[in-house]
């Protein structure tokens, strides 16, 4: 039963990933594109966690934590660059 739920979750997250990619390409403003990139990172983390659940391995969860930290820092850096024109003051 859990394998069916994981497969449905894979499909849902993959569809969400594709829709976020469309928003990155067709986003009307820069802010929309930044939020879509952040959504891509969140969806990638979800896919890695689902893969870890399917495989039953702990290493996937640790890599998801690293990607989450890098995704947060990169989103903040891109937003600061768009707003101020520089990242480091």
PyMOL commands that set and color helices and strands:
alter all, ss='L'
color gray80, all
select helices_A, chain A and resi 2-26+30-55+59-84
alter helices_A, ss='H'
color red, helices_A
deselect
rebuild
show_as cartoon
